[in-house]
Amino acid sequence: MSSVDIAVVANAEEAARLVAERLAEQARAGGSIVLTGGSTPRHAYELAARLEPDWSRAELWWGDERCVPPDDENSNYGMAKTALLDRLEREPAAVHRMHGELGRDAGAKEYERELAGVGSFDLVLLGLGPDGHIASLFPDFPTLGVTDRDAIGSEAGYEPFVDRISLTLPRLCATRELLFLVAGEDKADAVARALADEPSRETPGSLARAADGATRAVLDRAAAGKL
């Protein structure tokens, strides 16, 4: 496994700001960006929209989605729309949302069709659950072993307990930059397992490394407490 370049900052606000700066840089450069859900990424999106209001060179994808309508409070797309898309002066060249309202299997098949012929991403942003999950790839789930598909449907392994659509591990790793954003003391054990221990299906984050470039992590001090 490739090494991870780790940046530790004082708090979640600083972590969000560092990631916002990276998102803004990538938006200016153009290319494909894969977004994630979560409260810390939400703030990073808000800051990124202020730093760079023109995302017209970029294409947006999602790493996972809950099987809910886009206006549901649990929708990752809905969160990003409110935090990022609605704040931009110029929208991305393309916004490839996962259609969770179709259900996990139909939604995954549709996303695979949309991904057909797409090469490596430029930036994949990931969070990390307290159990070590990434996107909607949960510890010891059979979905972790899927290597011949780009997107899959899954049962929920973590709250909220609704079905999911997720990019597969190889598809997430097919990127020039894989960037973890993690904050909070409740993530400290998972961070240590994902970034410092040997790779294990018990900690999906430990299996996520960029296949075509760099893997980086931005952590607040609390999340990095057990490294």
C-alpha positions as CSV (number, residue, x, y, z in Angstrom):
1,M,0.0,0.0,0.0
2,S,1.2,3.5,-0.8
3,S,2.0,5.9,2.1
4,V,-0.4,8.6,3.3
5,D,0.7,12.2,3.6
6,I,-1.0,13.4,6.8
7,A,-1.7,17.0,7.9
8,V,-2.8,17.5,11.5
9,V,-4.5,20.8,12.3
10,A,-5.9,22.3,15.5
11,N,-9.6,21.8,15.0
12,A,-12.4,20.9,12.5
13,E,-12.7,24.4,11.3
14,E,-9.0,24.4,10.1
15,A,-9.4,21.0,8.6
16,A,-12.4,22.1,6.6
17,R,-10.5,25.2,5.4
18,L,-7.5,23.2,4.2
19,V,-9.8,20.9,2.2
20,A,-11.8,23.8,0.9
21,E,-8.6,25.3,-0.4
22,R,-7.7,22.1,-2.2
23,L,-11.2,21.8,-3.7
24,A,-11.0,25.4,-4.9
25,E,-7.7,24.7,-6.5
26,Q,-9.0,21.7,-8.3
27,A,-12.1,23.6,-9.4
28,R,-9.9,26.3,-11.0
29,A,-7.8,23.6,-12.7
30,G,-10.8,21.7,-13.9
31,G,-11.2,18.0,-14.1
32,S,-13.3,15.5,-12.1
33,I,-14.1,15.8,-8.4
34,V,-15.8,13.1,-6.3
35,L,-17.7,14.5,-3.3
36,T,-18.6,12.9,0.0
37,G,-21.2,13.4,2.7
38,G,-20.9,14.5,6.3
39,S,-20.9,17.6,8.5
40,T,-17.2,18.5,8.2
41,P,-17.3,18.2,4.3
42,R,-20.4,20.4,4.4
43,H,-18.4,23.2,5.9
44,A,-15.6,22.6,3.5
45,Y,-18.0,23.0,0.6
46,E,-19.3,26.3,2.0
47,L,-15.8,27.6,2.3
48,A,-14.8,26.3,-1.2
49,A,-17.7,28.2,-2.8
50,R,-16.4,31.4,-1.2
51,L,-12.8,30.8,-2.3
52,E,-13.8,29.9,-5.8
53,P,-17.2,30.8,-7.1
54,D,-16.5,29.6,-10.7
55,W,-16.6,25.8,-11.0
56,S,-17.4,25.8,-14.7
57,R,-14.3,23.8,-15.5
58,A,-15.0,21.0,-13.1
59,E,-17.3,17.9,-13.2
60,L,-18.8,16.6,-10.0
61,W,-19.4,13.0,-9.0
62,W,-20.5,11.4,-5.8
63,G,-18.8,8.5,-3.9
64,D,-22.1,7.3,-2.4
65,E,-25.7,8.2,-1.8
66,R,-28.6,7.2,0.4
67,C,-31.6,5.8,-1.4
68,V,-33.8,8.8,-0.8
69,P,-35.1,11.7,-3.0
70,P,-32.6,14.5,-3.6
71,D,-34.5,16.9,-1.4
72,D,-34.5,14.5,1.6
73,E,-32.4,15.6,4.6
74,N,-30.3,12.5,4.3
75,S,-29.3,13.0,0.7
76,N,-25.6,13.6,0.1
77,Y,-26.4,15.4,-3.1
78,G,-29.0,17.6,-1.4
79,M,-26.4,18.6,1.2
80,A,-23.8,19.4,-1.5
81,K,-26.4,21.4,-3.5
82,T,-27.2,23.6,-0.5
83,A,-23.6,23.9,0.8
84,L,-21.8,24.3,-2.6
85,L,-23.8,24.3,-5.8
86,D,-26.4,26.9,-4.8
87,R,-23.6,29.3,-3.6
88,L,-21.6,29.2,-6.9
89,E,-21.7,32.0,-9.5
90,R,-20.9,29.5,-12.3
91,E,-22.0,25.9,-11.9
92,P,-19.8,22.9,-12.8
93,A,-19.7,21.7,-16.4
94,A,-21.5,18.6,-15.3
95,V,-23.1,17.4,-12.1
96,H,-23.4,13.6,-12.0
97,R,-25.6,12.8,-9.0
98,M,-26.6,9.3,-7.9
99,H,-30.3,8.8,-8.3
100,G,-31.0,7.2,-4.9
101,E,-34.7,7.5,-5.4
102,L,-34.5,4.7,-8.0
103,G,-33.4,2.2,-5.3
104,R,-30.0,0.7,-4.7
105,D,-29.8,-1.7,-7.6
106,A,-31.4,0.4,-10.3
107,G,-29.6,3.5,-9.1
108,A,-26.2,1.7,-9.1
109,K,-26.8,0.4,-12.6
110,E,-27.6,3.9,-13.9
111,Y,-24.5,5.3,-12.3
112,E,-22.4,2.6,-13.9
113,R,-23.8,3.6,-17.3
114,E,-22.9,7.2,-16.6
115,L,-19.4,6.2,-15.6
116,A,-18.8,4.1,-18.7
117,G,-15.6,5.2,-20.5
118,V,-14.6,7.6,-17.7
119,G,-11.0,7.4,-16.8
120,S,-9.3,8.2,-13.5
121,F,-10.8,11.0,-11.3
122,D,-8.7,14.0,-10.5
123,L,-9.7,14.2,-6.8
124,V,-11.7,11.9,-4.6
125,L,-12.8,13.3,-1.2
126,L,-13.5,10.7,1.5
127,G,-14.7,10.9,5.1
128,L,-14.2,8.1,7.6
129,G,-16.8,6.6,9.9
130,P,-16.1,5.7,13.5
131,D,-16.3,2.1,12.3
132,G,-13.7,2.7,9.6
133,H,-16.2,2.8,6.7
134,I,-15.7,4.9,3.6
135,A,-18.4,6.0,1.1
136,S,-21.0,3.2,1.7
137,L,-18.4,0.4,1.9
138,F,-18.8,-1.0,5.4
139,P,-16.6,-3.3,7.5
140,D,-16.5,-6.9,6.3
141,F,-19.4,-6.3,3.9
142,P,-19.2,-8.4,0.7
143,T,-19.3,-5.2,-1.3
144,L,-15.7,-4.6,-0.4
145,G,-14.7,-7.5,-2.6
146,V,-16.4,-6.3,-5.7
147,T,-13.8,-5.5,-8.3
148,D,-15.6,-5.9,-11.6
149,R,-18.1,-3.0,-11.2
150,D,-17.9,0.7,-10.8
151,A,-21.0,1.2,-8.6
152,I,-23.0,-1.1,-6.4
153,G,-26.1,-1.2,-4.2
154,S,-25.7,-1.9,-0.5
155,E,-27.7,-2.3,2.7
156,A,-26.8,0.3,5.3
157,G,-24.1,-0.6,7.8
158,Y,-24.3,2.7,9.7
159,E,-26.9,5.4,10.5
160,P,-29.1,6.4,8.8
161,F,-30.2,2.9,8.1
162,V,-31.5,3.2,4.6
163,D,-30.2,1.4,1.5
164,R,-27.2,2.9,-0.3
165,I,-25.4,3.3,-3.6
166,S,-21.7,3.4,-3.5
167,L,-18.7,3.5,-5.9
168,T,-16.7,0.3,-5.5
169,L,-13.2,0.3,-3.9
170,P,-11.3,0.1,-7.2
171,R,-13.4,2.9,-8.7
172,L,-12.8,5.2,-5.6
173,C,-9.1,4.4,-5.9
174,A,-8.9,5.2,-9.6
175,T,-7.9,8.8,-8.9
176,R,-4.9,11.1,-9.1
177,E,-5.5,12.3,-5.5
178,L,-7.4,10.6,-2.7
179,L,-8.1,13.0,0.2
180,F,-9.4,12.0,3.6
181,L,-11.1,14.7,5.7
182,V,-11.7,13.5,9.3
183,A,-12.5,15.4,12.5
184,G,-13.5,14.4,16.0
185,E,-12.3,12.3,18.9
186,D,-14.9,9.6,18.0
187,K,-12.9,8.9,14.8
188,A,-9.5,8.5,16.5
189,D,-9.5,4.7,16.6
190,A,-10.7,4.4,13.0
191,V,-8.1,6.9,11.9
192,A,-5.3,4.9,13.5
193,R,-6.5,1.7,11.9
194,A,-7.1,3.3,8.5
195,L,-3.9,5.2,8.2
196,A,-1.3,3.5,10.4
197,D,-2.2,-0.2,10.7
198,E,-2.0,-3.0,8.1
199,P,-4.8,-3.0,5.5
200,S,-7.9,-4.9,6.7
201,R,-11.4,-5.5,5.5
202,E,-12.4,-4.7,9.1
203,T,-11.4,-1.1,8.3
204,P,-12.3,-0.2,4.8
205,G,-10.5,3.1,5.0
206,S,-7.2,1.1,5.3
207,L,-7.9,-0.2,1.8
208,A,-8.4,3.1,0.1
209,R,-5.3,4.5,-1.6
210,A,-4.9,6.4,-4.8
211,A,-4.0,4.1,-7.6
212,D,-2.7,6.8,-9.9
213,G,-1.2,9.4,-7.5
214,A,-1.1,10.7,-3.9
215,T,-3.2,9.8,-0.9
216,R,-3.5,12.5,1.7
217,A,-5.4,13.0,5.0
218,V,-6.4,16.2,6.7
219,L,-7.2,15.5,10.4
220,D,-8.0,17.7,13.3
221,R,-6.0,17.1,16.5
222,A,-8.8,15.0,18.1
223,A,-9.1,12.6,15.2
224,A,-5.3,12.2,15.1
225,G,-5.0,11.5,18.8
226,K,-4.1,7.8,18.5
227,L,-1.7,8.0,15.6
